[in-house]
Amino acid sequence: MSSPKPHGFEDRDEVRRLQRDLDEARRKQDSRDESYAQLIRTVAELKAEMAKLQPRLKDKE
């Protein structure tokens, strides 16, 4: 059986674990936010390209 930790150490370990989990969750969210922002930029670029091509398509009809 392991020796008990002095009072309060369990709480500090738990706080460190929760802080690590929170930091990891924030990193993942930041990554998702950046991916979403990139997706929005790509869609905007595609819409701009489509707007440029639209007159050409009408000319060919």
N, CA, C and O atoms as a CHARMM CRD file, in Angstrom:
* protein
*
  244
    1    1 MET  N      0.84800  -1.17400   0.00000 PROA 1      0.00000
    2    1 MET  CA     0.00000   0.00000   0.00000 PROA 1      0.00000
    3    1 MET  C      0.89700   1.24100   0.00000 PROA 1      0.00000
    4    1 MET  O      1.88100   1.29600   0.73700 PROA 1      0.00000
    5    2 SER  N      0.56000   2.22600  -0.81700 PROA 2      0.00000
    6    2 SER  CA     1.38800   3.42800  -0.87800 PROA 2      0.00000
    7    2 SER  C      1.10100   4.30900   0.32800 PROA 2      0.00000
    8    2 SER  O      0.00600   4.30000   0.88900 PROA 2      0.00000
    9    3 SER  N      2.10900   5.06100   0.70000 PROA 3      0.00000
   10    3 SER  CA     1.91900   5.93200   1.85400 PROA 3      0.00000
   11    3 SER  C      1.03400   7.10900   1.45400 PROA 3      0.00000
   12    3 SER  O      1.14300   7.61500   0.33700 PROA 3      0.00000
   13    4 PRO  N      0.17100   7.54000   2.34700 PROA 4      0.00000
   14    4 PRO  CA    -0.72500   8.65000   2.00500 PROA 4      0.00000
   15    4 PRO  C      0.06600   9.94600   1.81000 PROA 4      0.00000
   16    4 PRO  O      1.07600  10.18000   2.47500 PROA 4      0.00000
   17    5 LYS  N     -0.40600  10.76800   0.90200 PROA 5      0.00000
   18    5 LYS  CA     0.25400  12.05200   0.66700 PROA 5      0.00000
   19    5 LYS  C     -0.18800  13.03200   1.74800 PROA 5      0.00000
   20    5 LYS  O     -1.28400  12.90600   2.29400 PROA 5      0.00000
   21    6 PRO  N      0.64500  13.98800   2.04900 PROA 6      0.00000
   22    6 PRO  CA     0.23000  15.01500   3.00300 PROA 6      0.00000
   23    6 PRO  C     -1.01800  15.72700   2.49900 PROA 6      0.00000
   24    6 PRO  O     -1.24500  15.82700   1.29400 PROA 6      0.00000
   25    7 HSD  N     -1.80100  16.20700   3.40900 PROA 7      0.00000
   26    7 HSD  CA    -3.06600  16.86300   3.07300 PROA 7      0.00000
   27    7 HSD  C     -2.85300  17.96800   2.03100 PROA 7      0.00000
   28    7 HSD  O     -1.93900  18.78500   2.15200 PROA 7      0.00000
   29    8 GLY  N     -3.70500  17.97800   1.01600 PROA 8      0.00000
   30    8 GLY  CA    -3.65200  19.01700  -0.01200 PROA 8      0.00000
   31    8 GLY  C     -2.91300  18.61100  -1.27400 PROA 8      0.00000
   32    8 GLY  O     -3.13300  19.21000  -2.32700 PROA 8      0.00000
   33    9 PHE  N     -2.04400  17.61400  -1.20300 PROA 9      0.00000
   34    9 PHE  CA    -1.29000  17.21600  -2.38700 PROA 9      0.00000
   35    9 PHE  C     -2.19400  16.60700  -3.44800 PROA 9      0.00000
   36    9 PHE  O     -1.97600  16.81700  -4.64100 PROA 9      0.00000
   37   10 GLU  N     -3.21300  15.84900  -3.02500 PROA 10     0.00000
   38   10 GLU  CA    -4.12400  15.25500  -3.99500 PROA 10     0.00000
   39   10 GLU  C     -4.81000  16.36000  -4.78900 PROA 10     0.00000
   40   10 GLU  O     -4.97600  16.26400  -6.00500 PROA 10     0.00000
   41   11 ASP  N     -5.20700  17.42000  -4.06700 PROA 11     0.00000
   42   11 ASP  CA    -5.88000  18.52800  -4.73200 PROA 11     0.00000
   43   11 ASP  C     -4.96000  19.20600  -5.73900 PROA 11     0.00000
   44   11 ASP  O     -5.39000  19.54000  -6.84300 PROA 11     0.00000
   45   12 ARG  N     -3.70800  19.41000  -5.37300 PROA 12     0.00000
   46   12 ARG  CA    -2.76800  20.05100  -6.29800 PROA 12     0.00000
   47   12 ARG  C     -2.52200  19.17900  -7.52300 PROA 12     0.00000
   48   12 ARG  O     -2.44000  19.68100  -8.64400 PROA 12     0.00000
   49   13 ASP  N     -2.40400  17.87000  -7.30400 PROA 13     0.00000
   50   13 ASP  CA    -2.23900  16.95600  -8.44300 PROA 13     0.00000
   51   13 ASP  C     -3.45400  17.00900  -9.35300 PROA 13     0.00000
   52   13 ASP  O     -3.32300  17.00900 -10.57700 PROA 13     0.00000
   53   14 GLU  N     -4.63100  17.05300  -8.75400 PROA 14     0.00000
   54   14 GLU  CA    -5.86700  17.12100  -9.53400 PROA 14     0.00000
   55   14 GLU  C     -5.93800  18.44000 -10.31100 PROA 14     0.00000
   56   14 GLU  O     -6.33700  18.45500 -11.47500 PROA 14     0.00000
   57   15 VAL  N     -5.55500  19.52900  -9.67400 PROA 15     0.00000
   58   15 VAL  CA    -5.56200  20.83000 -10.34300 PROA 15     0.00000
   59   15 VAL  C     -4.59100  20.81300 -11.52700 PROA 15     0.00000
   60   15 VAL  O     -4.91800  21.31000 -12.60400 PROA 15     0.00000
   61   16 ARG  N     -3.40000  20.24300 -11.32800 PROA 16     0.00000
   62   16 ARG  CA    -2.42500  20.15600 -12.43100 PROA 16     0.00000
   63   16 ARG  C     -2.98000  19.30900 -13.57700 PROA 16     0.00000
   64   16 ARG  O     -2.82500  19.66000 -14.74700 PROA 16     0.00000
   65   17 ARG  N     -3.63100  18.18900 -13.23300 PROA 17     0.00000
   66   17 ARG  CA    -4.19800  17.32200 -14.26300 PROA 17     0.00000
   67   17 ARG  C     -5.30500  18.05200 -15.02400 PROA 17     0.00000
   68   17 ARG  O     -5.37800  17.98000 -16.25100 PROA 17     0.00000
   69   18 LEU  N     -6.15300  18.74400 -14.29200 PROA 18     0.00000
   70   18 LEU  CA    -7.24100  19.48300 -14.94100 PROA 18     0.00000
   71   18 LEU  C     -6.70000  20.62100 -15.80600 PROA 18     0.00000
   72   18 LEU  O     -7.22800  20.88400 -16.88600 PROA 18     0.00000
   73   19 GLN  N     -5.65000  21.29500 -15.33700 PROA 19     0.00000
   74   19 GLN  CA    -5.04500  22.37500 -16.11500 PROA 19     0.00000
   75   19 GLN  C     -4.44700  21.83000 -17.41000 PROA 19     0.00000
   76   19 GLN  O     -4.57700  22.44300 -18.46900 PROA 19     0.00000
   77   20 ARG  N     -3.78700  20.66400 -17.31500 PROA 20     0.00000
   78   20 ARG  CA    -3.22300  20.01700 -18.50500 PROA 20     0.00000
   79   20 ARG  C     -4.33800  19.66000 -19.48800 PROA 20     0.00000
   80   20 ARG  O     -4.21400  19.88800 -20.69100 PROA 20     0.00000
   81   21 ASP  N     -5.42700  19.09800 -18.96100 PROA 21     0.00000
   82   21 ASP  CA    -6.56500  18.75100 -19.81500 PROA 21     0.00000
   83   21 ASP  C     -7.15300  19.99600 -20.48400 PROA 21     0.00000
   84   21 ASP  O     -7.49500  19.97800 -21.66700 PROA 21     0.00000
   85   22 LEU  N     -7.26200  21.07200 -19.70800 PROA 22     0.00000
   86   22 LEU  CA    -7.79900  22.32300 -20.24400 PROA 22     0.00000
   87   22 LEU  C     -6.88700  22.88400 -21.32800 PROA 22     0.00000
   88   22 LEU  O     -7.36200  23.33100 -22.37200 PROA 22     0.00000
   89   23 ASP  N     -5.58000  22.86100 -21.08300 PROA 23     0.00000
   90   23 ASP  CA    -4.62200  23.34900 -22.08800 PROA 23     0.00000
   91   23 ASP  C     -4.72100  22.53900 -23.38000 PROA 23     0.00000
   92   23 ASP  O     -4.68000  23.09800 -24.47600 PROA 23     0.00000
   93   24 GLU  N     -4.84800  21.23000 -23.24500 PROA 24     0.00000
   94   24 GLU  CA    -4.98000  20.35900 -24.42300 PROA 24     0.00000
   95   24 GLU  C     -6.26900  20.66700 -25.17600 PROA 24     0.00000
   96   24 GLU  O     -6.27300  20.73500 -26.40500 PROA 24     0.00000
   97   25 ALA  N     -7.34800  20.85000 -24.44700 PROA 25     0.00000
   98   25 ALA  CA    -8.62800  21.17400 -25.08000 PROA 25     0.00000
   99   25 ALA  C     -8.54700  22.50800 -25.81400 PROA 25     0.00000
  100   25 ALA  O     -9.10600  22.65900 -26.90100 PROA 25     0.00000
  101   26 ARG  N     -7.85300  23.47000 -25.22000 PROA 26     0.00000
  102   26 ARG  CA    -7.69400  24.77800 -25.88100 PROA 26     0.00000
  103   26 ARG  C     -6.86700  24.64800 -27.15500 PROA 26     0.00000
  104   26 ARG  O     -7.18700  25.26900 -28.16800 PROA 26     0.00000
  105   27 ARG  N     -5.80000  23.83800 -27.11000 PROA 27     0.00000
  106   27 ARG  CA    -4.98500  23.62800 -28.32000 PROA 27     0.00000
  107   27 ARG  C     -5.82600  22.99900 -29.43100 PROA 27     0.00000
  108   27 ARG  O     -5.75000  23.40200 -30.59100 PROA 27     0.00000
  109   28 LYS  N     -6.62600  22.00700 -29.05400 PROA 28     0.00000
  110   28 LYS  CA    -7.47900  21.36100 -30.06100 PROA 28     0.00000
  111   28 LYS  C     -8.49400  22.34400 -30.62500 PROA 28     0.00000
  112   28 LYS  O     -8.74600  22.35200 -31.83000 PROA 28     0.00000
  113   29 GLN  N     -9.08000  23.17700 -29.76100 PROA 29     0.00000
  114   29 GLN  CA   -10.05500  24.16000 -30.22700 PROA 29     0.00000
  115   29 GLN  C     -9.39200  25.17000 -31.15000 PROA 29     0.00000
  116   29 GLN  O     -9.95700  25.53400 -32.18200 PROA 29     0.00000
  117   30 ASP  N     -8.19600  25.62700 -30.78500 PROA 30     0.00000
  118   30 ASP  CA    -7.47400  26.57100 -31.64300 PROA 30     0.00000
  119   30 ASP  C     -7.21800  25.95700 -33.01700 PROA 30     0.00000
  120   30 ASP  O     -7.33800  26.63300 -34.03900 PROA 30     0.00000
  121   31 SER  N     -6.86700  24.68000 -33.03300 PROA 31     0.00000
  122   31 SER  CA    -6.62000  23.98400 -34.29200 PROA 31     0.00000
  123   31 SER  C     -7.90500  23.90800 -35.12300 PROA 31     0.00000
  124   31 SER  O     -7.88700  24.13600 -36.33300 PROA 31     0.00000
  125   32 ARG  N     -9.01500  23.58700 -34.46100 PROA 32     0.00000
  126   32 ARG  CA   -10.30200  23.53400 -35.17500 PROA 32     0.00000
  127   32 ARG  C    -10.68700  24.91300 -35.68000 PROA 32     0.00000
  128   32 ARG  O    -11.17800  25.05100 -36.80100 PROA 32     0.00000
  129   33 ASP  N    -10.46800  25.93700 -34.85900 PROA 33     0.00000
  130   33 ASP  CA   -10.79300  27.30000 -35.27700 PROA 33     0.00000
  131   33 ASP  C     -9.98700  27.68600 -36.51000 PROA 33     0.00000
  132   33 ASP  O    -10.52500  28.29800 -37.43400 PROA 33     0.00000
  133   34 GLU  N     -8.70200  27.33500 -36.53600 PROA 34     0.00000
  134   34 GLU  CA    -7.85400  27.66800 -37.68500 PROA 34     0.00000
  135   34 GLU  C     -8.30700  26.89300 -38.92200 PROA 34     0.00000
  136   34 GLU  O     -8.32800  27.44000 -40.02500 PROA 34     0.00000
  137   35 SER  N     -8.66700  25.62900 -38.74500 PROA 35     0.00000
  138   35 SER  CA    -9.15300  24.83300 -39.87500 PROA 35     0.00000
  139   35 SER  C    -10.43700  25.42900 -40.43300 PROA 35     0.00000
  140   35 SER  O    -10.61900  25.49700 -41.64900 PROA 35     0.00000
  141   36 TYR  N    -11.32300  25.85900 -39.54800 PROA 36     0.00000
  142   36 TYR  CA   -12.58200  26.45600 -39.97300 PROA 36     0.00000
  143   36 TYR  C    -12.32700  27.77200 -40.71600 PROA 36     0.00000
  144   36 TYR  O    -12.95500  28.04600 -41.73900 PROA 36     0.00000
  145   37 ALA  N    -11.40200  28.58100 -40.19300 PROA 37     0.00000
  146   37 ALA  CA   -11.06700  29.84700 -40.84400 PROA 37     0.00000
  147   37 ALA  C    -10.48800  29.58600 -42.23800 PROA 37     0.00000
  148   37 ALA  O    -10.80200  30.30500 -43.18600 PROA 37     0.00000
  149   38 GLN  N     -9.64900  28.56500 -42.35800 PROA 38     0.00000
  150   38 GLN  CA    -9.08200  28.21500 -43.66600 PROA 38     0.00000
  151   38 GLN  C    -10.18500  27.77200 -44.62500 PROA 38     0.00000
  152   38 GLN  O    -10.16700  28.12700 -45.80300 PROA 38     0.00000
  153   39 LEU  N    -11.12900  27.00600 -44.12600 PROA 39     0.00000
  154   39 LEU  CA   -12.25700  26.56100 -44.94700 PROA 39     0.00000
  155   39 LEU  C    -13.06000  27.75400 -45.45200 PROA 39     0.00000
  156   39 LEU  O    -13.44900  27.79600 -46.62000 PROA 39     0.00000
  157   40 ILE  N    -13.30900  28.72500 -44.57300 PROA 40     0.00000
  158   40 ILE  CA   -14.05300  29.92000 -44.96400 PROA 40     0.00000
  159   40 ILE  C    -13.29200  30.68600 -46.04400 PROA 40     0.00000
  160   40 ILE  O    -13.88900  31.15300 -47.01400 PROA 40     0.00000
  161   41 ARG  N    -11.96000  30.81800 -45.87600 PROA 41     0.00000
  162   41 ARG  CA   -11.15200  31.51100 -46.89300 PROA 41     0.00000
  163   41 ARG  C    -11.22200  30.77700 -48.23200 PROA 41     0.00000
  164   41 ARG  O    -11.34000  31.40600 -49.28300 PROA 41     0.00000
  165   42 THR  N    -11.14900  29.45800 -48.18900 PROA 42     0.00000
  166   42 THR  CA   -11.19300  28.66400 -49.42000 PROA 42     0.00000
  167   42 THR  C    -12.53300  28.82800 -50.11800 PROA 42     0.00000
  168   42 THR  O    -12.58400  28.99100 -51.33700 PROA 42     0.00000
  169   43 VAL  N    -13.61200  28.78600 -49.35800 PROA 43     0.00000
  170   43 VAL  CA   -14.94600  28.96100 -49.94800 PROA 43     0.00000
  171   43 VAL  C    -15.06500  30.35000 -50.57100 PROA 43     0.00000
  172   43 VAL  O    -15.61700  30.49500 -51.66200 PROA 43     0.00000
  173   44 ALA  N    -14.55300  31.36600 -49.89000 PROA 44     0.00000
  174   44 ALA  CA   -14.59100  32.73000 -50.43200 PROA 44     0.00000
  175   44 ALA  C    -13.79600  32.81000 -51.73800 PROA 44     0.00000
  176   44 ALA  O    -14.23100  33.45700 -52.69000 PROA 44     0.00000
  177   45 GLU  N    -12.64000  32.15600 -51.78300 PROA 45     0.00000
  178   45 GLU  CA   -11.83800  32.15000 -53.01000 PROA 45     0.00000
  179   45 GLU  C    -12.57200  31.44000 -54.14400 PROA 45     0.00000
  180   45 GLU  O    -12.54500  31.89700 -55.28600 PROA 45     0.00000
  181   46 LEU  N    -13.22600  30.32800 -53.83000 PROA 46     0.00000
  182   46 LEU  CA   -13.97400  29.59900 -54.85600 PROA 46     0.00000
  183   46 LEU  C    -15.15900  30.41700 -55.37000 PROA 46     0.00000
  184   46 LEU  O    -15.45400  30.41500 -56.56500 PROA 46     0.00000
  185   47 LYS  N    -15.82300  31.10500 -54.46800 PROA 47     0.00000
  186   47 LYS  CA   -16.95200  31.96300 -54.89100 PROA 47     0.00000
  187   47 LYS  C    -16.45500  33.07400 -55.80100 PROA 47     0.00000
  188   47 LYS  O    -17.12200  33.41600 -56.77700 PROA 47     0.00000
  189   48 ALA  N    -15.29100  33.64400 -55.49500 PROA 48     0.00000
  190   48 ALA  CA   -14.72500  34.69700 -56.33300 PROA 48     0.00000
  191   48 ALA  C    -14.38800  34.14600 -57.71900 PROA 48     0.00000
  192   48 ALA  O    -14.64600  34.79600 -58.73200 PROA 48     0.00000
  193   49 GLU  N    -13.81200  32.95000 -57.75600 PROA 49     0.00000
  194   49 GLU  CA   -13.49800  32.31200 -59.04600 PROA 49     0.00000
  195   49 GLU  C    -14.77400  32.04800 -59.84100 PROA 49     0.00000
  196   49 GLU  O    -14.82200  32.29600 -61.04600 PROA 49     0.00000
  197   50 MET  N    -15.79200  31.55200 -59.17200 PROA 50     0.00000
  198   50 MET  CA   -17.06800  31.27300 -59.84900 PROA 50     0.00000
  199   50 MET  C    -17.66200  32.56400 -60.41800 PROA 50     0.00000
  200   50 MET  O    -18.20300  32.56600 -61.52400 PROA 50     0.00000
  201   51 ALA  N    -17.56200  33.65300 -59.66800 PROA 51     0.00000
  202   51 ALA  CA   -18.09000  34.93600 -60.14000 PROA 51     0.00000
  203   51 ALA  C    -17.35300  35.39200 -61.39600 PROA 51     0.00000
  204   51 ALA  O    -17.95200  35.97400 -62.30000 PROA 51     0.00000
  205   52 LYS  N    -16.03300  35.12000 -61.44500 PROA 52     0.00000
  206   52 LYS  CA   -15.25300  35.48700 -62.63700 PROA 52     0.00000
  207   52 LYS  C    -15.65100  34.62400 -63.83600 PROA 52     0.00000
  208   52 LYS  O    -15.69900  35.11200 -64.96500 PROA 52     0.00000
  209   53 LEU  N    -15.93100  33.35400 -63.59400 PROA 53     0.00000
  210   53 LEU  CA   -16.23400  32.42900 -64.68900 PROA 53     0.00000
  211   53 LEU  C    -17.67900  32.53400 -65.16300 PROA 53     0.00000
  212   53 LEU  O    -17.98100  32.18200 -66.30300 PROA 53     0.00000
  213   54 GLN  N    -18.55700  33.00400 -64.32000 PROA 54     0.00000
  214   54 GLN  CA   -19.98000  33.05500 -64.66500 PROA 54     0.00000
  215   54 GLN  C    -20.24700  33.80700 -65.97600 PROA 54     0.00000
  216   54 GLN  O    -20.99800  33.29800 -66.80700 PROA 54     0.00000
  217   55 PRO  N    -19.66500  34.99600 -66.20000 PROA 55     0.00000
  218   55 PRO  CA   -19.91600  35.69200 -67.47600 PROA 55     0.00000
  219   55 PRO  C    -19.45000  34.88400 -68.68600 PROA 55     0.00000
  220   55 PRO  O    -20.09000  34.91900 -69.73700 PROA 55     0.00000
  221   56 ARG  N    -18.35400  34.16800 -68.54700 PROA 56     0.00000
  222   56 ARG  CA   -17.85800  33.35400 -69.66700 PROA 56     0.00000
  223   56 ARG  C    -18.84300  32.24500 -70.01200 PROA 56     0.00000
  224   56 ARG  O    -19.07300  31.94800 -71.18400 PROA 56     0.00000
  225   57 LEU  N    -19.41900  31.64100 -68.98400 PROA 57     0.00000
  226   57 LEU  CA   -20.38900  30.57400 -69.23000 PROA 57     0.00000
  227   57 LEU  C    -21.61700  31.11600 -69.95400 PROA 57     0.00000
  228   57 LEU  O    -22.15100  30.46600 -70.85300 PROA 57     0.00000
  229   58 LYS  N    -22.05500  32.29100 -69.56700 PROA 58     0.00000
  230   58 LYS  CA   -23.22600  32.88900 -70.22600 PROA 58     0.00000
  231   58 LYS  C    -22.91700  33.23500 -71.67700 PROA 58     0.00000
  232   58 LYS  O    -23.78600  33.11200 -72.54100 PROA 58     0.00000
  233   59 ASP  N    -21.67500  33.67100 -71.95700 PROA 59     0.00000
  234   59 ASP  CA   -21.26900  34.00300 -73.32800 PROA 59     0.00000
  235   59 ASP  C    -21.31000  32.76800 -74.22100 PROA 59     0.00000
  236   59 ASP  O    -21.62600  32.88000 -75.40600 PROA 59     0.00000
  237   60 LYS  N    -21.00100  31.60200 -73.68300 PROA 60     0.00000
  238   60 LYS  CA   -20.94300  30.37700 -74.47900 PROA 60     0.00000
  239   60 LYS  C    -22.32800  29.82000 -74.76600 PROA 60     0.00000
  240   60 LYS  O    -22.48800  29.01400 -75.68200 PROA 60     0.00000
  241   61 GLU  N    -23.32000  30.22900 -74.01000 PROA 61     0.00000
  242   61 GLU  CA   -24.68200  29.68300 -74.21900 PROA 61     0.00000
  243   61 GLU  C    -25.34800  30.22400 -75.43700 PROA 61     0.00000
  244   61 GLU  O    -26.48400  29.85700 -75.73400 PROA 61     0.00000
